[in-house]
Amino acid sequence: MVQKTKKEKAIKLRLEGKSYGEILKLLKIPSKGTLSFWFKDIKLSIEAKERLKKNVEIAYKRGLFAFNKKRTARIDKENKLILSNSIKSIKPISDYELLLIGSMLYWGEGTIRHGRYKYPYLSFSNSNPEIIKTYALFLRRILGAQNERIKGNIHIHDNIKEGAVRKFWAGTTKLPESNFYITRQISRASKFKRDKKFLPYGTLEIKVSPERQLFYQVRGYIDGVVKRLAI
């Protein structure tokens, strides 16, 4: 009698557009085979088929959302673990290692060719404060550059205030504000259209004097790395 009641309930739920999975869960029926046997003679109405289709889509979206949420959480946890382990793997950095780091930074972001100028010059540009801090440390600790020899040219767009960026880069590099000068850049394409959040402190170009000797010193470090790596 109980079995007959479950069958009637199952058929009713099916005609309402419930899926096999939903019916199994609601009535605590152990297998889909039982439902298939009960439903073999059922002919669903167009409305029931539409409801079933819609319910299947909803259930799929819910399941997919739950799966994606769990997957995102798992990946986020894994990413944090990888990041933490990588940070812990870095030991105290020696002057030699800083020499290599600074030289490679210059290789990627510094002026290598001096073009029409008679003498080469040591010039490095970037907008990332952490990169600028690292390069400034390289200048002081490895190249022995004093503050009065380090100058900063801040390239900003017209929507940025000079005082704020001068103070920002002075704090970042530990240089006096008087060591910085401003160059404004306005391109036809971005004039009056650039988002104020884009490069809020502009790009800093760092120059050091005397330029020629230091240029060849850093260029020699770069060439030495290339030779050692046999690139």
Residue, then its C-alpha position, 0 to 999 in steps of 0.5 A: m500500500v505504501q509502495k502504491t502511494k509512492k507510485e501515485k505521488a511519483i506519477k503526480l510529480r512527473l506530470e507536474g514537470k519534476s525531473y527524475g532526480e527531484i522525484l527520487k530525492l522527494l520520495k526517497i526512492p533508491s533507483k531511477g529504474t523504479l521510476s522508469f518502470w512506473f512512468k513507461d505508460i505516461k504521456l506528458s502534456i505539452e505544458a508538463k514537458e515545458r515545465l519539465k524542461k524549465n525545471v531541468e534548466i533551473a536545476y542545471k543552472r543551480g548545480l552549475f552555480a554551486f559547482n563553479k562556486k566550489r571550484t572558485a573557492r578551491i582555486d582561490k585557496e590553492n592560489k593563496l597557498i602557492l603564493s604563500n609558499s613562493i614568498k617563503s621560498i625567497k631567502p634574504i637577498s645579497d648585494y650580488e643578487l640585487l645587482l642581478i635584479g637591478s640589471m635585469l630591470y634596467w634591461g627590460e625598462g631602461t634606455i639601452r641605445h642612446g640614438r642621436y645623442k653623442y653619449p649614452y645615458l642611464s634612464f629608467s622608466n616605470s609606473n609601478p612603485e614597487i619596481i621603482k623602489t627596487y631600482a632606486l635601491f639598486l642605484r644606491r646600494i650597487l651603483g653608489a648613486q647619491n641623492e643629488r645625482i638622482k633626478g626624476n622626470i614625472h610624465i603625467h596627463d593633463n588631469i593629474k595634479e602636480g603636487a600630489v604626484r611629486k609628493f608620491w614619488a618623493g616618498t616612494t624613492k626617498l628623494p627630495e621633492s626638488n629632485f623631480y620635475i614634471t612633463r605633461q603629455i597630451s595625445r590627440a587620441s586621449k585628450f579629455k577622455r582619459d580615466k583619472k584612475f588610469l596611472p594616477y601618479g603618471t610614469l616616473e623616469i629616473k636619470v642618474s649623473p654622471e650618466r656615461q660611466l654608469f650606463y656602461q657599468v650597467r650595460g656590462y652587468i647585462d652583457g655579463v648575464v647574457k654571456r653566463l647564460a650563453i643566450 
